[in-house]
Amino acid sequence: MVVPRGIDVHTPHIARIYDYWLGGKDNFAVDRAAAERVMAATPTIKPGVAANRAFLQRVVRFMAGEGVTQFLDIGTGIPTADNTHLVAQQASPQSRVVYVDNDPIVLAHARALLSGVTAPTAFLDADLRDTDRILEGAADLLDFRRPVGLLLIAILHCVPDGDDPRLIVRTLMDALPPGSFLAITHPGIDQLPEQMAAAEKALTDAMGFRVTFRTHEGVSAFFTGLEVLDPGVVAVQEWRPDSPPASTTTGMWGGAARKP
Ligand SMILES: C[S@@+](CC[C@H](N)C(=O)[O-])C[C@H]1O[C@@H](n2cnc3c(N)ncnc32)[C@H](O)[C@@H]1O
């Protein structure tokens, strides 16, 4: 593939590792090697990321069905099939979607993806920890007087406890009006304890920064103060499945909640 300027092809990156697991082509040898090391630690990783994407699509459809036409998708990842704007705009063609990511390769792909999109969709190059910048930038497209669906899908493990991810989530939700929704997925250290501990270490070693897999309790805590929707925080494939889930061992927790 052509390497866009400013992209480091010698250090594995989480978006490209994830792309490899999803069967994409936007990854380099270092990413594939790192992805394979994590897969050796936990063979459920590939079904896990597929189930995570399926959760994203179901939860966006659910929110759209509740009348939400504005989405803030932080930690977008490299665009792939059925991205948030496609699912949302299927339900309501004028749905507005702001994507946020801090990775230059994601940014390059997002620009290409969005160049042909006529419906209101924007991309913001920002760090999840910089909530002021995200809220300010998103306000160009989203009307914060109307409900917003906030999506934090497979990103919060990139934020260590020291950076207070609970405060980050609360700050974002505080900026949204009642009737807004929050959806989170997160690698669960207690779903498949040995495998997930090995995967957490393999990913941390590969990335050069610490990823933090959390317990069911730790993931549930992100929803404090919100009305958690049935069936609660569950293995992602068990959250309102379209058909009976094939496996119960994805290693990912997921849930959604409404702001009262
Ligand atoms: C595992 S991918 C998830 C992609 C997508 N949400 C999904 O679930 O299919 C995590 C994404 O979060 C982004 N990311 C990680 N840490 C971030 C941060 N602090 N701020 C913004 N984006 C971040 C990465 O660049 C990557 O694209």
Ligand as a Chemical Component Dictionary entry (heavy atoms), coordinates in Angstrom:
data_LIG
# 
_chem_comp.id                   LIG 
_chem_comp.type                 NON-POLYMER 
_chem_comp.pdbx_formal_charge   0 
_chem_comp.three_letter_code    LIG 
# 
loop_
_chem_comp_atom.comp_id 
_chem_comp_atom.atom_id 
_chem_comp_atom.alt_atom_id 
_chem_comp_atom.type_symbol 
_chem_comp_atom.charge 
_chem_comp_atom.model_Cartn_x 
_chem_comp_atom.model_Cartn_y 
_chem_comp_atom.model_Cartn_z 
_chem_comp_atom.pdbx_ordinal 
LIG C1  C1  C 0  -9.545  -0.902 18.522 1  
LIG S1  S1  S 1  -9.881  0.463  17.481 2  
LIG C2  C2  C 0  -11.640 0.516  17.516 3  
LIG C3  C3  C 0  -12.248 1.008  16.233 4  
LIG C4  C4  C 0  -13.781 1.095  16.193 5  
LIG N1  N1  N 0  -14.311 1.929  17.258 6  
LIG C5  C5  C 0  -14.404 -0.260 16.285 7  
LIG O1  O1  O 0  -14.731 -0.685 17.398 8  
LIG O2  O2  O -1 -14.540 -0.943 15.281 9  
LIG C6  C6  C 0  -9.442  1.808  18.594 10 
LIG C7  C7  C 0  -9.371  3.159  17.904 11 
LIG O3  O3  O 0  -9.236  4.163  18.904 12 
LIG C8  C8  C 0  -8.249  5.099  18.507 13 
LIG N2  N2  N 0  -7.672  5.682  19.727 14 
LIG C9  C9  C 0  -6.920  5.067  20.669 15 
LIG N3  N3  N 0  -6.618  5.906  21.660 16 
LIG C10 C10 C 0  -7.198  7.097  21.334 17 
LIG C11 C11 C 0  -7.248  8.369  21.973 18 
LIG N4  N4  N 0  -6.639  8.562  23.138 19 
LIG N5  N5  N 0  -7.929  9.360  21.367 20 
LIG C12 C12 C 0  -8.554  9.161  20.169 21 
LIG N6  N6  N 0  -8.539  7.974  19.520 22 
LIG C13 C13 C 0  -7.871  6.953  20.096 23 
LIG C14 C14 C 0  -7.247  4.290  17.702 24 
LIG O4  O4  O 0  -6.497  5.095  16.814 25 
LIG C15 C15 C 0  -8.172  3.317  16.984 26 
LIG O5  O5  O 0  -8.585  3.837  15.753 27 
# 
loop_
_chem_comp_bond.comp_id 
_chem_comp_bond.atom_id_1 
_chem_comp_bond.atom_id_2 
_chem_comp_bond.value_order 
_chem_comp_bond.pdbx_ordinal 
LIG C1  S1  SING 1  
LIG S1  C2  SING 2  
LIG S1  C6  SING 3  
LIG C2  C3  SING 4  
LIG C3  C4  SING 5  
LIG C4  N1  SING 6  
LIG C4  C5  SING 7  
LIG C5  O1  DOUB 8  
LIG C5  O2  SING 9  
LIG C6  C7  SING 10 
LIG C7  O3  SING 11 
LIG C7  C15 SING 12 
LIG O3  C8  SING 13 
LIG C8  N2  SING 14 
LIG C8  C14 SING 15 
LIG N2  C9  SING 16 
LIG N2  C13 SING 17 
LIG C9  N3  DOUB 18 
LIG N3  C10 SING 19 
LIG C10 C11 SING 20 
LIG C10 C13 DOUB 21 
LIG C11 N4  SING 22 
LIG C11 N5  DOUB 23 
LIG N5  C12 SING 24 
LIG C12 N6  DOUB 25 
LIG N6  C13 SING 26 
LIG C14 O4  SING 27 
LIG C14 C15 SING 28 
LIG C15 O5  SING 29 
# 
